[in-house]
């Protein structure tokens, strides 16, 4: 797994499903549940792991960055996801990318944030 700074945010870039799951498994355990596709990692917008799996399938591993705060022992949500859209061909099968805030930086990282 690679580490990167996007803006001021430290992030992890998982290279496969196992690495992605390892970022969210402790959060699920904080709720006393197993990490499953229907696990909600962002409650205000009901973003589930299944949505995140579809996003990664659409854009590819190495293009999705997860803030490191999800690794904190008391983490109970992830309200920001970064997607590298530089040279990305968005297809019809891409998941819904609506968010409360969307912005991107000069390096091509799109920031999705939910309130």
C-alpha positions as CSV (number, residue, x, y, z in Angstrom):
1,X,0.0,0.0,0.0
2,X,1.3,3.4,-0.9
3,X,1.1,6.5,1.3
4,X,0.5,10.0,-0.2
5,X,-0.3,13.5,0.8
6,X,-3.2,15.1,-1.1
7,X,-3.6,18.7,-0.1
8,X,-3.0,18.5,3.6
9,X,-4.5,15.0,4.0
10,X,-2.4,12.0,4.6
11,X,-3.8,9.1,2.5
12,X,-3.4,5.4,1.8
13,X,-3.7,4.1,-1.7
14,X,-4.7,0.4,-1.7
15,X,-3.4,-1.7,-4.5
16,X,-5.9,-4.5,-4.2
17,X,-9.1,-5.5,-2.4
18,X,-7.3,-7.0,0.6
19,X,-5.5,-3.7,1.3
20,X,-8.7,-1.8,0.8
21,X,-10.5,-4.1,3.3
22,X,-7.7,-3.8,5.8
23,X,-8.3,0.0,5.9
24,X,-12.0,-0.4,6.8
25,X,-12.0,-3.7,8.8
26,X,-11.1,-1.9,12.1
27,X,-13.9,0.6,11.7
28,X,-16.4,-2.3,11.2
29,X,-15.0,-3.9,14.3
30,X,-15.6,-0.7,16.2
31,X,-19.3,-1.2,15.5
32,X,-19.0,-4.9,16.5
33,X,-19.7,-6.2,13.0
34,X,-17.8,-7.9,10.2
35,X,-16.7,-6.0,7.2
36,X,-19.2,-6.9,4.5
37,X,-20.3,-5.2,1.2
38,X,-23.3,-3.6,3.0
39,X,-21.2,-2.0,5.7
40,X,-21.9,1.7,5.8
41,X,-18.7,3.7,6.1
42,X,-20.3,7.1,5.7
43,X,-23.7,7.3,7.5
44,X,-25.0,10.6,6.3
45,X,-25.0,9.6,2.7
46,X,-25.2,5.8,3.3
47,X,-22.0,5.0,1.3
48,X,-21.3,1.3,1.6
49,X,-18.3,-0.8,0.9
50,X,-20.2,-2.2,-2.1
51,X,-20.3,1.4,-3.5
52,X,-16.6,1.7,-2.9
53,X,-15.9,-1.7,-4.5
54,X,-17.8,-0.5,-7.6
55,X,-15.8,2.8,-7.6
56,X,-12.5,1.0,-7.5
57,X,-13.6,-1.5,-10.1
58,X,-14.5,1.5,-12.4
59,X,-11.4,3.6,-11.9
60,X,-8.9,0.9,-10.9
61,X,-6.7,0.3,-7.8
62,X,-4.1,2.9,-7.4
63,X,-6.6,5.7,-8.3
64,X,-8.5,5.7,-5.0
65,X,-7.0,7.2,-1.9
66,X,-8.4,6.8,1.6
67,X,-7.5,9.3,4.4
68,X,-5.4,7.8,7.1
69,X,-7.8,8.9,9.8
70,X,-9.8,5.7,9.1
71,X,-7.0,3.9,10.8
72,X,-7.5,5.7,14.1
73,X,-8.6,3.2,16.8
74,X,-11.9,5.1,17.3
75,X,-12.7,5.7,13.7
76,X,-16.4,5.5,13.0
77,X,-16.8,7.0,9.5
78,X,-14.9,8.0,6.4
79,X,-16.4,11.1,4.9
80,X,-13.7,11.8,2.3
81,X,-12.5,9.8,-0.6
82,X,-10.0,10.9,-3.3
83,X,-10.1,9.6,-6.9
84,X,-7.3,10.3,-9.4
85,X,-9.2,11.4,-12.5
86,X,-6.1,12.3,-14.5
87,X,-6.4,10.6,-17.9
88,X,-9.4,8.6,-16.7
89,X,-12.0,7.4,-19.1
90,X,-15.3,7.5,-17.3
91,X,-17.6,4.7,-18.5
92,X,-21.3,4.1,-18.3
93,X,-20.6,1.6,-15.5
94,X,-19.1,4.2,-13.2
95,X,-20.8,4.6,-9.8
96,X,-22.6,7.7,-8.7
97,X,-20.0,10.3,-7.8
98,X,-22.3,12.8,-6.1
99,X,-21.0,14.3,-2.9
100,X,-21.7,17.4,-0.8
101,X,-18.4,18.9,-1.9
102,X,-16.4,18.0,-5.0
103,X,-13.1,19.6,-5.9
104,X,-9.8,18.6,-7.5
105,X,-6.2,19.6,-7.4
106,X,-3.6,20.2,-10.1
107,X,-2.4,16.6,-9.8
108,X,-5.7,15.2,-10.9
109,X,-7.1,14.1,-7.5
110,X,-10.8,14.6,-7.2
111,X,-12.0,15.0,-3.6
112,X,-15.4,13.7,-2.7
113,X,-16.7,14.8,0.7
114,X,-20.0,14.0,2.4
115,X,-21.4,16.0,5.4
